[in-house]
């Protein structure tokens, strides 16, 4: 699953691929925003951890991963 995180006062969004299910990600976001945790902490599919202060979150998009096409067949 692809997760896009917008951070206030940052020109680019953070994009990560995660193996977590959408419900767990949504719960982590809700906990961070409700004050239960001051940080949003997510782990990508390679085991790297992304930590963002909850007060600086602009938005979070949770979506399905899209397969990237490479080569001559990409336009078809």
C-alpha angles and dihedrals in degrees: 000000000000120000123192118193122194114205122199115252092011120118095212134045124234114244123191138166114227136185091207117110118252093248092058092048091048091049091051090051093048092049091050093049095044092057096251087118127017090212136058106220121185132168123218127219092268093055096256115141124225116199122187127176105248093225090063097052113120098175143332123214119198115193147145119278116254120218110240114227118219131188135015094327093060093093096048 
